[in-house]
Amino acid sequence: MKYSTQIKSISYLKNHTAEVAATLAESCQPMLITQNGEARLVVMDVRSYEMREETLALLKLLALGQREIDDSRFRPAEDVFRDLDNLDLG
């Protein structure tokens, strides 16, 4: 993605909010909003935001799992499956 095509001023955002919302929903690309020539905000559609949050959550789980493996805090899969087979669910 080229952020250079997705940079708008805050006044543009104020004056074209509906158009920006439609563009973001269609493109699924974030838009950088500037104020006085400096980057101030990143605006994105809600679907992209939700997907980003889900991705970050999965990455966090992977990192936590890797940390547990690195710290030798795990059980072999065979042991887990054997314990599951031996569960008394009745």
C-alpha positions as CSV (number, residue, x, y, z in Angstrom):
1,M,0.0,0.0,0.0
2,K,1.2,3.5,-0.8
3,Y,0.4,5.8,2.1
4,S,1.2,8.8,-0.1
5,T,-2.1,8.3,-1.9
6,Q,-4.0,8.1,1.4
7,I,-2.9,11.4,3.1
8,K,-5.5,14.1,3.7
9,S,-5.7,17.1,5.8
10,I,-8.0,17.3,8.8
11,S,-9.9,20.1,7.0
12,Y,-10.5,17.7,4.1
13,L,-11.8,15.1,6.5
14,K,-14.1,17.6,8.1
15,N,-15.5,18.7,4.7
16,H,-15.7,15.3,3.0
17,T,-16.5,12.9,5.9
18,A,-19.1,10.9,4.0
19,E,-16.8,10.5,1.0
20,V,-13.8,9.5,3.2
21,A,-16.0,6.9,4.9
22,A,-17.1,5.4,1.6
23,T,-13.6,5.4,0.2
24,L,-12.2,3.7,3.4
25,A,-14.9,1.1,3.3
26,E,-14.3,0.3,-0.3
27,S,-10.5,0.3,-0.3
28,C,-10.0,-1.2,3.2
29,Q,-6.9,1.0,3.4
30,P,-6.2,3.4,6.2
31,M,-5.9,7.1,5.7
32,L,-3.4,9.3,7.3
33,I,-4.8,12.6,8.5
34,T,-2.5,15.6,8.9
35,Q,-2.9,18.8,11.0
36,N,-0.7,21.8,10.3
37,G,1.4,19.6,8.0
38,E,2.1,16.9,10.6
39,A,0.6,13.4,10.8
40,R,-2.0,13.3,13.6
41,L,-4.5,10.5,12.9
42,V,-4.9,7.2,11.1
43,V,-8.5,6.6,10.1
44,M,-9.8,3.2,8.9
45,D,-13.0,1.4,8.3
46,V,-14.4,-0.7,11.1
47,R,-14.0,-4.0,9.2
48,S,-10.3,-3.4,8.7
49,Y,-10.0,-2.3,12.3
50,E,-11.7,-5.5,13.6
51,M,-9.5,-7.7,11.3
52,R,-6.4,-5.9,12.6
53,E,-7.4,-6.4,16.2
54,E,-8.1,-10.2,15.5
55,T,-4.7,-10.5,13.9
56,L,-3.0,-8.8,16.8
57,A,-4.8,-11.1,19.3
58,L,-3.6,-14.1,17.3
59,L,0.0,-12.8,17.2
60,K,-0.2,-12.3,20.9
61,L,-1.3,-15.9,21.5
62,L,1.4,-17.2,19.3
63,A,4.0,-15.1,21.1
64,L,2.7,-16.4,24.5
65,G,2.8,-19.9,23.2
66,Q,6.3,-19.5,22.0
67,R,7.4,-18.1,25.3
68,E,5.9,-21.1,27.1
69,I,7.8,-23.4,24.8
70,D,11.0,-21.5,25.3
71,D,10.5,-21.8,29.1
72,S,9.8,-25.5,28.7
73,R,6.3,-25.1,30.1
74,F,4.4,-27.5,27.9
75,R,3.3,-31.1,27.7
76,P,3.7,-33.5,24.8
77,A,0.6,-33.8,22.7
78,E,0.4,-37.5,23.3
79,D,0.0,-36.9,27.1
80,V,-2.8,-34.3,26.5
81,F,-4.7,-36.6,24.2
82,R,-4.3,-39.6,26.6
83,D,-5.7,-37.4,29.4
84,L,-8.6,-36.4,27.2
85,D,-9.3,-40.0,26.4
86,N,-9.4,-40.8,30.1
87,L,-11.8,-38.0,31.1
88,D,-14.9,-39.2,32.8
89,L,-17.7,-37.1,31.2
90,G,-20.5,-39.1,32.7
